[in-house]
């Protein structure tokens, strides 16, 4: 399935450019350097290092689709990027994936040392929750729901749990597709899911709509990881902005290693089609989320 953006009068390229610009401005304003300067500089170094800003944009798109404003979702959108950045800083550490390059730049611990990198990640994570709570013009019960879901997404039942199983599976040859799905629905998918659902919650969506959007988000989350695995073996370091072939070097089980490239691409397309189909009830207002699903499966880095 392909979204005909022109037929809908929607340009994803223009949309991403506009949204990314306002997200970048908001992120720059979200953390001001203070004492101790080193940790603030380390936090800003990784937070402002670029990237697609897909997670905050998904939050804004979901909120807008359900009648909310960009302003009511922006603090949460920034918080999501703070949490994502924390996960990248920690993921790159020598005790984890041990990478020297991220978004085309030296990883945080290569610039500031492992100790400051860990603390910078901790600082971003804790500040993310404070930043959501500081949102103006949104009922407190909605903010509480968002905070709870963020905690679930990043904790042992989400990102942390997925990372643990990922580390424990390295070098093993008997990792099942069920285990691989567990790793990535928790390590990657949980945060992408809360990006979409938090936007809906902030807009005041009822539970039925939130649950439908959960299915969309779960599908694009798995698609994101399948494409990540494919790119790790097909793209260059320059294209990725990080070290290519890391999964193979770490003896990680990936979707291509279990299914092959052709089936992996086919499964990614199936998940994308289902994600797009789940938004049919929203008409033209769903154009950004539909196009973002296509963007995820067609990305090159």
C-alpha positions in Angstrom: 0.0 0.0 0.0 1.3 3.5 -0.9 -0.1 6.7 0.5 -0.9 9.1 -2.4 0.2 12.2 -0.6 -0.3 14.5 -3.6 -3.9 13.2 -4.0 -4.5 14.1 -0.4 -2.9 17.5 -0.8 -0.3 16.5 1.8 3.5 16.8 1.4 5.4 14.7 3.9 8.7 16.4 3.0 7.2 19.8 3.8 5.5 18.5 6.9 8.7 16.9 8.3 10.7 20.1 7.5 8.2 22.3 9.4 7.7 20.0 12.4 11.4 19.3 12.7 12.2 23.0 12.8 9.8 23.7 15.6 11.0 20.6 17.5 14.6 21.7 17.2 13.8 25.1 18.5 11.9 23.7 21.4 14.6 21.2 22.3 17.2 24.0 22.3 15.1 26.0 24.7 14.3 23.0 26.9 17.7 22.7 28.6 19.7 25.7 29.5 23.3 25.3 30.6 23.9 25.7 34.3 26.2 24.4 37.0 27.8 21.9 36.8 28.4 23.0 33.2 30.0 19.7 32.1 26.9 17.5 32.5 24.6 20.1 30.9 26.9 20.4 28.0 26.9 16.6 27.6 23.1 16.5 27.8 22.8 19.2 25.1 25.6 17.6 23.0 23.6 14.5 22.4 20.1 16.0 22.5 20.9 18.6 19.9 23.1 16.3 17.7 20.4 16.1 15.0 18.4 13.1 13.9 15.0 12.6 12.2 13.1 13.7 15.4 10.6 11.0 14.5 9.4 10.4 18.0 8.4 13.9 18.9 6.8 14.3 15.4 4.7 11.2 15.9 3.5 12.7 19.2 2.6 16.0 17.6 0.9 14.2 14.7 -1.3 12.0 16.9 -2.3 15.0 19.1 -3.2 17.1 16.0 -5.1 14.3 14.4 -7.4 14.0 17.4 -8.1 17.7 17.7 -5.3 18.8 20.1 -2.7 21.5 19.5 1.0 21.4 18.9 1.5 23.6 22.0 -0.2 21.2 24.4 2.0 18.3 23.1 5.3 20.0 22.7 6.7 19.5 26.2 5.9 15.8 25.9 7.3 15.6 22.4 10.6 17.1 23.8 10.5 14.7 26.8 10.2 11.7 24.4 13.3 12.9 22.5 15.2 13.3 25.8 14.3 9.7 26.7 15.3 8.5 23.3 18.6 10.4 23.5 19.3 8.9 26.9 18.8 5.4 25.5 21.2 6.2 22.7 23.9 7.5 25.1 23.6 4.4 27.3 23.3 2.0 24.3 26.6 3.3 22.9 28.5 2.7 26.1 31.3 0.1 26.1 29.4 -2.1 28.5 26.4 -2.2 26.0 26.8 -1.9 22.2 30.2 -0.2 22.5 29.9 2.3 19.6 32.1 5.3 18.8 29.8 7.0 16.3 26.2 8.3 16.5 24.5 10.6 14.0 27.8 11.1 12.3 29.5 12.4 15.5 31.6 10.9 18.2 29.4 9.2 20.8 28.9 11.0 24.2 31.3 8.8 26.2 34.0 9.4 23.5 33.7 13.2 24.1 32.9 13.4 27.9 34.0 10.0 29.3 31.9 7.1 30.4 31.1 8.6 33.8 29.7 11.8 32.5 27.9 10.1 29.7 26.0 7.9 32.1 25.1 10.9 34.2 24.1 12.9 31.2 21.7 10.1 30.2 20.3 10.0 33.8 19.9 13.7 33.7 17.9 13.6 30.5 15.7 10.8 31.7 14.8 12.5 35.0 14.2 15.9 33.4 11.9 14.4 30.8 9.3 13.5 33.5 9.6 17.0 35.1 9.2 18.6 31.6 6.0 16.7 31.0 4.6 17.8 34.4 5.4 21.4 33.6 3.0 21.4 30.6 0.5 24.3 30.7 -3.1 24.2 29.5 -3.6 20.4 29.8 -5.7 18.8 32.5 -3.6 17.2 35.2 -5.2 13.8 34.8 -4.0 13.6 31.2 -0.5 14.6 32.2 -0.6 11.9 34.9 -1.6 9.3 32.3 1.3 10.3 30.1 3.8 10.2 32.9 2.6 6.6 33.9 2.9 5.4 30.3 6.3 7.0 29.9 7.5 5.2 33.0 6.2 1.9 31.7 7.8 2.4 28.3 11.2 3.2 29.6 11.3 0.8 32.6 11.7 -2.9 33.1 8.5 -3.7 31.3 9.6 -1.6 28.4 13.0 -0.4 27.1 15.1 -1.7 30.0 13.5 -5.1 29.8 14.1 -5.3 26.1 17.7 -4.3 26.5 18.3 -6.9 29.1 17.0 -9.7 26.9 18.9 -8.3 24.0 22.2 -8.4 25.9 21.4 -11.9 27.2 20.7 -13.2 23.7 24.0 -12.0 22.2 26.1 -14.9 20.8 23.3 -17.4 21.1 22.2 -19.4 18.0 18.9 -20.6 19.3 17.1 -17.2 19.7 13.5 -17.7 18.6 11.3 -15.2 16.6 9.2 -14.9 19.8 12.3 -13.7 21.8 13.3 -11.4 19.0 9.9 -9.9 18.9 9.9 -9.5 22.7 13.2 -7.7 22.5 12.1 -5.2 19.9 8.5 -4.6 21.0 10.1 -3.6 24.3 13.4 -2.0 23.4 12.2 -0.1 20.3 8.5 -0.4 20.0 7.5 0.6 23.6 8.8 4.1 23.2 7.4 4.6 19.7 4.0 3.4 21.0 4.0 5.9 23.8 4.9 8.6 21.4 1.6 8.0 19.6 -0.6 7.2 22.6 0.7 10.2 24.6 -0.3 12.5 21.8 -3.8 11.0 21.8 -4.1 11.3 25.6 -3.1 14.9 25.6 -5.8 15.6 23.0 -8.4 14.0 25.3 -9.0 10.9 23.2 -11.2 8.1 24.7 -9.8 4.7 25.4 -11.2 3.1 22.3 -9.2 5.5 20.1 -6.1 5.1 22.1 -6.2 1.3 21.8 -6.6 1.6 18.0 -3.6 3.9 17.8 -1.7 1.4 20.0 -2.0 -1.1 17.2 -0.8 1.4 14.6 2.2 2.2 16.8 3.1 -1.4 17.6 3.1 -2.1 13.8 5.4 0.8 12.9 7.6 0.0 15.9 8.3 -3.5 14.6 8.7 -2.2 11.1 11.2 0.3 12.3 13.3 -2.4 13.8 13.1 -4.7 10.8 14.3 -1.9 8.6 17.0 -1.1 11.1 18.3 -4.7 10.9 18.2 -4.6 7.1 20.1 -1.3 7.0 22.7 -2.6 9.3 23.8 -5.1 6.6 23.0 -3.1 3.5 23.9 0.5 4.2 27.2 2.2 4.6 28.6 3.9 7.7 28.2 7.2 5.9 24.5 6.5 5.2 23.8 5.4 8.7 25.7 8.0 10.6 26.9 5.2 12.9 29.0 2.0 12.6 27.6 -0.4 10.1 27.6 -4.2 10.6 27.4 -3.9 14.4 24.8 -6.6 14.8 26.9 -9.1 12.9 30.0 -8.3 14.9 28.1 -8.6 18.1 26.6 -12.0 17.0 23.1 -10.6 17.4 20.1 -12.4 16.0 18.2 -10.1 13.7 15.2 -10.4 11.4 17.3 -10.9 8.3 19.3 -13.6 10.0 16.1 -15.5 10.9 14.0 -14.7 7.8 16.4 -13.5 5.1 16.1 -10.1 3.5 13.2 -10.8 1.2 10.9 -12.1 3.9 12.0 -9.4 6.3 11.0 -6.7 3.7 7.7 -8.5 3.1 6.9 -8.6 6.8 7.7 -4.9 7.1 5.3 -4.1 4.3 2.6 -6.2 5.8 2.9 -4.4 9.2 3.0 -1.0 7.4 -0.2 -1.9 5.4 -2.0 -2.9 8.7 -0.8 0.3 10.4 -2.2 2.5 7.6 -5.4 0.5 7.4 -6.1 1.1 11.1 -6.3 4.9 10.5 -9.0 4.8 7.8 -11.7 6.2 10.1 -9.8 9.4 10.6 -9.9 10.5 6.9 -7.6 13.3 5.7 -6.5 14.2 9.3 -4.6 10.9 9.4 -2.5 11.8 6.4 0.6 12.7 8.5 0.6 9.4 10.4 -0.1 7.4 7.3 2.8 9.1 5.5 5.1 8.6 8.5 4.4 4.8 8.4 5.6 4.8 4.8 8.5 7.0 5.7 9.6 4.4 8.3 9.6 1.5 5.9 11.3 3.5 3.1 14.0 5.2 5.2 17.7 4.9 4.3 19.2 5.6 7.7 
